[in-house]
Amino acid sequence: MNCPRFDTCNAPICPLEQHYYRRTYLTGEPVCFFMLESVKPLGQLNIWGAIGGKGAGLVGEAVEWAFLAYGPIRKRLQRASRTPSRQGFANG
């Protein structure tokens, strides 16, 4: 699956990439826009609308994985969950 933000994204871990879980994340690196959006109120619906059901499912799986595997990403996701959507969809 192709990410619509591929050309401008610098996140080392892309949930739409087949083996993202093999990548390394260093503190301070960018986090995938869709991962950050998915933890916001109505985030999964917003992601579904932006990249479809398959993409939303992949992002959801990556978020669950990141919460378990990467403390720095977990902190970014927790912080993002308390802010409004940047996608322009429903803000909950």
GIBEL-V786029 format. One record per pair of residues at least 12 apart in sequence whose C-alpha atoms are under 10 Angstrom apart, sorted by the first residue. I is the first residue (numbers start at 1). J is the second residue. Records with the same first field share a line. If there is no record, write none. Layout:
I = J ; J
//
This chain:
1 = 15 ; 16 ; 17 ; 18 ; 51 ; 54 ; 55 ; 58
2 = 16 ; 17 ; 51 ; 55
3 = 15 ; 16 ; 17 ; 34 ; 51 ; 55
4 = 50 ; 51
5 = 32 ; 33 ; 34
9 = 30 ; 31 ; 32 ; 33
10 = 29 ; 30 ; 31 ; 32 ; 33
11 = 25 ; 29 ; 30 ; 31 ; 32 ; 33
12 = 24 ; 25 ; 26 ; 29 ; 30 ; 31 ; 32
13 = 25 ; 29 ; 30 ; 31 ; 32 ; 35 ; 62 ; 66 ; 73
14 = 31 ; 32 ; 33 ; 34 ; 35 ; 58 ; 59 ; 62
15 = 32 ; 34 ; 35 ; 55 ; 56 ; 57 ; 58 ; 59 ; 60 ; 61 ; 62 ; 63 ; 65
16 = 32 ; 34 ; 54 ; 55 ; 56 ; 57 ; 58 ; 59 ; 62
17 = 58
18 = 58
20 = 62
21 = 62 ; 65 ; 66 ; 69
24 = 70
25 = 70 ; 71 ; 72 ; 73
26 = 70 ; 72 ; 73
27 = 70 ; 71 ; 72 ; 73 ; 76
28 = 72 ; 73 ; 76
29 = 72 ; 73
30 = 73 ; 76
31 = 72 ; 73 ; 76 ; 77
32 = 59 ; 62 ; 63 ; 73 ; 77
33 = 47 ; 86 ; 87
34 = 46 ; 47 ; 50 ; 51 ; 55 ; 56 ; 59 ; 60 ; 63 ; 87
35 = 47 ; 56 ; 58 ; 59 ; 60 ; 61 ; 62 ; 63 ; 64 ; 66 ; 73 ; 76 ; 77 ; 80
36 = 59 ; 63 ; 73 ; 74 ; 76 ; 77 ; 78 ; 79 ; 80 ; 81 ; 83 ; 85 ; 86
37 = 59 ; 77 ; 80 ; 81 ; 83 ; 84 ; 85 ; 86 ; 87
38 = 56 ; 59 ; 60 ; 63 ; 77 ; 80 ; 81 ; 85
39 = 60 ; 63 ; 77 ; 78 ; 79 ; 80 ; 81 ; 82 ; 83 ; 85
40 = 77 ; 78 ; 79 ; 80 ; 81 ; 82 ; 83 ; 84 ; 85 ; 86 ; 91 ; 92
41 = 81 ; 82 ; 83 ; 84 ; 85 ; 90 ; 91 ; 92
42 = 84 ; 85 ; 89 ; 90 ; 91 ; 92
43 = 56 ; 60 ; 81 ; 84 ; 85 ; 87 ; 89 ; 90 ; 91 ; 92
44 = 56 ; 57 ; 59 ; 60
45 = 89 ; 90
46 = 85 ; 87 ; 88 ; 89 ; 90 ; 91
47 = 59 ; 60 ; 87 ; 89
49 = 89
50 = 87 ; 89
63 = 77
//
